[in-house]
Amino acid sequence: MSHVIIVGAGPAGASLAYLLARRGIEVTLLERQTDFEREFRGEGLMPSGVDAFAQMGLKAELDALPYGHLAAAELYRNGRRLLRFNMPQDLTGSAGPRFISQPEVLEMIVAQASRFPLFHMERGALAQDLIRENGRVAGVRLYSRDHPREVRGDFVVGADGRGSVLRRTSGLHEQRFPQGFDVVWCKVPMPPFFENGTLVRVYVGRGHFVFMFPAADGRVQVAWIIEKGTFGEIHRQGPEAWIADMCAHVSPDLAEHLRRCASQVTQPFLLNVVSDRLERWTAPGLLLIGDAAHPMSPVGAQGINIALRDALVAANHLVPVLAAGASAPEIDAAAARVQQKRLLEVSTIQKLQERPPAILFEKTMGSRLALRLLPLLVRLGVAQRFAGSVVQRFAFGVSRVTLNV
């Protein structure tokens, strides 16, 4: 019987572990954290992500978790509202994008996987290196329970995120897409004008970009987009100064709310924005998926959703060969097909994610012109059509992904 080791219990790793265990394949899921709480985890679940849970048979369990829906988005230019549009519905006809606690989602997936006798999970297991034998990955060296040890298996999947240890030790090479911005995250109390927590607001202009949406804990998540490398100065200024700076770029009602609740604004957390893609996601005995293979920009809240869809496709190709006790070359060929199936969507979404920052930071003559003409483009309906097209692909993906196993 095949034994698969999955490193990283994020959305990609936990979902793939569940799908493999459900089909009678032995899985060991290794997670370096003892719980899923950490300083920042994305909370945006697009309709494509909800659809992935439905296909996995976990829609009822997902719906049982506390969540909220995003019903509408508003775009502001220099503090004045330019347009408003409703969010698209999901594939089941219910409300569209939702915000939900990722730690609670991950605990749910792991709990469901634990129903199967061939699923094993170890928390607090820090992967340190790959074990190689005869030119093939044969397991993982890790540190857990205060001592080093080894876990060996027939195939290893790296799903350990953008700081992936398995990626770093695999010898695989990436294609980098330099990013000119970082994201400063903080949370503020829910404003009374945020329509019961169903609204997204986007502020552009004056060289800044602020994105606000409801958080799973009842507050509002604020993403302040800054030029890469400038966070040090923001942090040195202290909270009063950077809140005042942010107030200068938002609408009067929000600025007043930020000033009034300044003492309740959480300390800023910097997300170093990285976007790249491995040229090959596989090596003999190894497959990387999710952010371990292709770290996504935060634009469009795509990380969770792309990771879930990676897991569906990986299950489609790995389950048949693993269940049949196929040879090592056959397993490796199946793993290579995962990249072939996922590359178009991942590369398309990464290209789409590059456009808004390029325009917002006015790096080209075209982007500066587009921002100046934005009010006219809104009146003509051009901005709405463009935004609708991008949002549609962010919401539903580039192509249909179907779980077949």
C-alpha positions in Angstrom: 0.0 0.0 0.0 1.3 3.5 -0.9 2.2 5.9 1.9 2.2 9.7 1.1 3.8 12.3 3.3 2.4 15.8 3.0 4.3 18.6 4.6 2.1 21.6 5.5 -1.5 21.5 6.7 -2.7 24.7 5.0 -5.6 24.6 2.5 -3.7 22.7 -0.1 -2.0 20.1 2.1 -5.0 19.5 4.4 -7.4 19.1 1.5 -5.2 16.7 -0.4 -4.6 14.7 2.7 -8.4 14.4 3.3 -9.0 13.4 -0.4 -6.2 10.7 -0.3 -7.3 9.3 3.0 -10.9 9.1 1.9 -9.8 6.9 -1.0 -8.0 4.5 1.2 -4.4 5.8 0.7 -2.2 6.1 3.8 -1.3 9.7 4.5 1.0 11.4 7.1 0.3 15.1 7.4 3.1 17.1 9.0 2.4 20.6 10.3 5.1 22.7 12.0 2.6 24.7 14.1 0.9 23.2 17.1 -2.3 25.0 16.1 -3.4 27.0 13.1 -3.5 30.4 14.7 -0.8 32.8 13.5 -0.3 36.4 12.9 -1.9 36.5 9.5 -3.9 34.1 7.4 -6.1 35.0 4.5 -9.9 35.0 5.2 -11.3 35.5 1.7 -13.0 32.5 0.2 -14.1 33.0 -3.3 -17.0 31.0 -5.0 -14.4 28.8 -6.6 -13.1 27.9 -3.1 -16.7 27.2 -1.9 -17.2 25.0 -4.9 -14.1 23.1 -4.1 -15.5 22.2 -0.6 -18.8 21.2 -2.3 -17.0 18.8 -4.6 -15.0 17.4 -1.6 -18.3 16.7 0.1 -17.6 19.2 2.9 -20.1 22.0 1.9 -22.3 21.4 4.9 -19.3 21.4 7.3 -18.1 24.6 5.7 -21.5 26.3 6.0 -21.7 25.3 9.7 -18.6 27.5 10.5 -19.2 31.2 11.2 -18.8 33.3 8.1 -20.0 36.4 6.4 -20.8 37.3 2.8 -19.4 40.1 0.7 -22.4 41.6 -1.1 -21.0 44.7 -2.7 -17.8 46.7 -3.4 -17.2 50.4 -3.7 -14.4 52.2 -5.4 -13.2 55.6 -4.1 -10.9 58.0 -5.9 -9.2 60.7 -3.7 -11.8 60.1 -1.0 -14.9 60.3 -3.3 -17.0 57.4 -4.3 -16.8 56.6 -8.0 -18.7 53.4 -8.4 -20.4 50.5 -6.7 -21.1 47.0 -8.0 -22.5 43.8 -6.6 -20.4 40.8 -6.0 -21.0 37.7 -8.3 -23.0 34.8 -6.9 -21.2 31.5 -6.3 -21.6 28.3 -8.4 -24.5 27.0 -6.3 -26.5 30.2 -6.7 -26.1 31.4 -3.1 -24.3 34.6 -2.0 -20.9 35.2 -3.4 -17.4 35.7 -1.8 -17.3 35.1 1.9 -14.9 35.9 4.7 -14.2 33.0 7.1 -11.6 32.1 9.8 -9.0 30.0 8.0 -7.8 28.3 11.3 -11.4 27.1 11.8 -11.6 25.9 8.2 -8.3 24.0 8.6 -9.4 22.4 11.8 -12.6 21.3 10.1 -10.8 19.6 7.2 -8.4 17.9 9.6 -11.2 16.7 11.7 -13.0 15.2 8.7 -9.8 13.5 7.5 -9.3 12.0 11.0 -12.4 9.9 10.4 -10.3 7.7 8.1 -8.0 5.1 9.7 -5.2 5.7 7.3 -4.9 9.4 8.0 -2.2 10.5 10.5 -1.3 14.0 11.5 1.6 15.3 13.6 1.7 18.9 14.8 4.8 20.6 15.9 6.8 18.8 13.2 9.3 21.1 11.6 10.6 19.8 8.3 14.3 20.4 7.8 15.3 18.4 4.7 14.4 15.8 2.1 15.6 12.3 2.3 17.0 11.1 -1.1 17.9 7.6 -2.0 19.0 6.4 -5.5 18.2 9.8 -7.0 14.6 9.9 -5.6 12.9 11.6 -2.7 12.1 9.0 -0.1 11.0 10.9 2.9 11.5 13.9 5.2 13.9 14.8 7.9 12.2 16.8 10.6 12.5 18.0 14.2 9.7 17.2 16.6 9.3 16.3 20.2 12.6 17.9 21.0 14.6 15.6 18.7 15.4 15.0 15.1 13.8 12.0 13.3 12.9 10.8 9.8 9.6 9.9 8.1 9.8 7.8 5.0 7.2 7.2 2.4 6.5 6.3 -1.3 5.8 9.9 -2.3 6.2 13.4 -0.7 4.0 16.5 -1.3 5.3 19.9 -0.3 2.5 22.2 0.7 4.3 24.2 3.3 3.6 27.7 1.9 5.6 30.6 0.6 8.5 30.0 3.0 8.6 26.3 1.9 11.5 24.3 3.4 10.9 21.5 0.8 11.0 24.0 -2.0 14.3 25.4 -0.7 15.9 22.0 -0.3 14.5 20.5 -3.5 16.9 22.2 -5.9 13.9 23.3 -8.1 14.2 26.8 -9.7 11.6 29.5 -9.9 10.6 32.2 -12.3 10.4 35.5 -10.3 7.9 38.3 -10.9 9.3 41.3 -9.0 6.7 43.1 -6.9 7.0 46.8 -6.2 4.6 46.9 -3.2 4.0 45.4 0.2 0.9 45.2 2.3 0.5 46.6 5.8 -2.4 44.8 7.6 -4.3 46.0 10.6 -7.8 45.6 12.0 -10.2 48.2 13.2 -13.6 48.0 14.8 -16.5 47.6 12.4 -17.8 51.0 11.3 -21.6 51.5 11.5 -21.7 52.4 7.8 -20.3 49.1 6.7 -23.7 47.7 5.9 -23.7 44.9 8.5 -20.3 43.7 7.4 -21.1 42.9 3.8 -19.2 45.7 2.1 -15.8 46.0 0.6 -14.2 49.5 0.1 -11.3 50.3 -2.2 -9.5 53.6 -2.0 -7.2 54.8 -4.8 -5.4 58.1 -5.4 -2.6 60.2 -4.2 -0.1 57.4 -4.6 -1.8 55.1 -2.1 -4.2 52.2 -2.2 -6.4 51.1 0.8 -8.5 48.0 0.7 -11.1 47.3 3.5 -13.3 44.3 4.0 -15.0 42.5 7.0 -12.9 40.1 9.0 -14.1 36.8 10.4 -13.9 38.2 14.0 -16.4 41.0 13.5 -13.9 43.7 12.9 -12.7 45.2 9.6 -9.4 44.1 7.9 -7.5 47.0 6.4 -4.9 46.4 3.7 -2.7 49.5 3.2 -0.7 49.0 0.0 2.7 50.7 0.2 5.8 50.8 -2.0 8.1 48.0 -1.1 10.8 48.9 1.4 8.9 51.9 3.0 7.5 50.0 6.0 10.4 50.9 8.2 9.6 54.6 8.1 5.9 53.9 8.7 6.7 51.8 11.8 9.2 54.4 13.2 6.5 57.1 12.9 4.3 55.2 15.4 0.6 54.4 15.3 -0.7 58.0 15.5 1.3 59.1 12.5 0.5 56.2 10.2 -3.2 56.3 11.1 -3.2 60.0 10.3 -1.5 59.3 7.0 -4.1 56.7 6.1 -6.9 59.1 7.1 -5.7 61.5 4.4 -6.4 58.9 1.7 -9.9 57.7 2.6 -13.4 59.1 2.7 -14.4 61.5 5.5 -16.7 59.0 7.3 -13.9 56.4 7.4 -11.3 58.9 8.4 -13.5 60.0 11.4 -14.0 56.4 12.4 -10.2 55.7 12.3 -9.5 58.8 14.4 -12.2 57.9 16.9 -11.1 54.3 17.3 -7.3 54.9 17.0 -6.6 53.2 20.4 -8.4 50.0 19.1 -6.5 49.7 15.8 -4.2 46.7 16.0 -0.5 47.1 15.5 0.4 46.9 11.8 1.7 43.7 10.4 3.8 43.7 7.2 3.2 41.1 4.5 6.2 40.9 2.2 4.6 40.5 -1.2 6.1 37.7 -3.2 4.9 36.3 -6.5 6.8 33.7 -8.4 6.4 30.2 -9.9 8.5 27.1 -10.0 9.6 26.2 -13.5 9.0 22.5 -12.5 6.8 21.6 -9.6 8.1 18.1 -9.4 11.2 16.0 -8.9 11.4 12.2 -8.6 9.3 11.3 -5.6 8.2 14.9 -4.9 5.4 17.3 -5.9 5.0 20.9 -4.7 1.5 22.6 -4.7 -0.1 25.8 -3.4 2.2 28.6 -2.4 5.1 26.2 -2.1 5.0 25.9 -5.9 3.6 29.4 -6.9 3.3 32.1 -4.2 0.4 34.3 -5.1 0.2 38.0 -4.6 -2.6 39.1 -2.1 -4.4 40.9 -5.0 -7.8 39.4 -5.4 -7.6 37.1 -2.4 -6.6 34.1 -4.5 -4.2 32.1 -2.3 -6.8 29.9 -0.5 -8.8 29.3 -3.6 -5.9 28.4 -5.9 -4.5 26.1 -3.2 -7.8 24.3 -2.9 -8.1 23.8 -6.7 -4.5 22.5 -6.7 -5.5 19.9 -4.2 -8.5 18.7 -6.3 -6.3 18.3 -9.4 -3.5 16.6 -7.5 -6.0 14.1 -6.1 -7.4 13.4 -9.6 -4.0 12.4 -10.8 -2.4 10.8 -7.7 -5.3 8.7 -6.4 -5.5 6.3 -9.4 -1.8 5.5 -9.4 -1.3 5.3 -5.7 -4.4 3.2 -5.2 -3.2 0.8 -7.9 0.3 0.5 -6.3 1.9 1.9 -9.5 5.6 2.1 -10.1 7.7 5.1 -9.1 7.9 6.3 -12.7 4.2 6.1 -13.1 3.6 8.1 -9.9 6.1 10.7 -11.0 4.4 11.0 -14.4 1.0 11.5 -12.7 2.5 14.2 -10.5 3.9 16.0 -13.6 0.4 16.1 -15.0 -0.7 18.2 -12.0 1.5 21.1 -13.2 0.3 20.7 -16.8 -3.3 21.0 -15.7 -2.8 23.9 -13.2 -0.3 26.0 -15.1 -2.7 27.9 -17.2 -4.9 29.1 -14.4 -2.0 29.9 -12.0 -0.1 31.9 -14.6 -3.2 33.7 -15.8 -4.2 34.8 -12.3 -0.7 35.9 -11.5 -0.7 38.1 -14.6 -4.0 39.6 -13.6 -2.7 40.3 -10.1 0.1 42.4 -11.6 -2.2 44.9 -13.2 -3.8 46.8 -10.3 -0.5 47.7 -8.5 1.1 48.8 -11.7 -1.8 51.2 -12.3 -2.2 52.4 -8.7 1.4 53.3 -8.3 1.4 55.1 -11.6 4.6 53.6 -12.8 3.9 54.2 -16.5 2.5 57.0 -18.6 -0.5 54.7 -19.4 -1.2 54.0 -15.7 -1.1 57.7 -14.8 -3.4 58.5 -17.7 -5.8 55.7 -16.6 -6.1 57.1 -13.1 -6.7 60.6 -14.4 -9.4 59.4 -16.7 -10.9 57.1 -14.1 -14.0 59.3 -13.5 -14.7 59.4 -17.2 -14.2 55.7 -17.6 -16.7 55.1 -14.8 -19.3 57.4 -16.5 -18.8 55.5 -19.8 -19.1 52.1 -18.0 -15.7 51.1 -19.2 -14.3 50.7 -15.7 -17.2 48.6 -14.6 -16.8 46.2 -17.5 -13.1 45.9 -17.0 -13.5 45.4 -13.2 -16.3 42.9 -13.7 -14.2 40.8 -16.1 -11.3 40.6 -13.6 -13.5 40.0 -10.6 -15.3 37.2 -12.5 -12.0 35.3 -13.0 -10.9 36.0 -9.5 -14.3 34.7 -8.2 -14.7 31.6 -10.3 -11.3 30.8 -11.7 -10.0 30.7 -15.2 -11.4 27.3 -16.1 -13.7 24.7 -14.5 -11.9 22.3 -12.1 -13.7 19.1 -11.4 -12.9 16.5 -8.8 -13.1 13.0 -10.4 -12.0 10.7 -7.6 
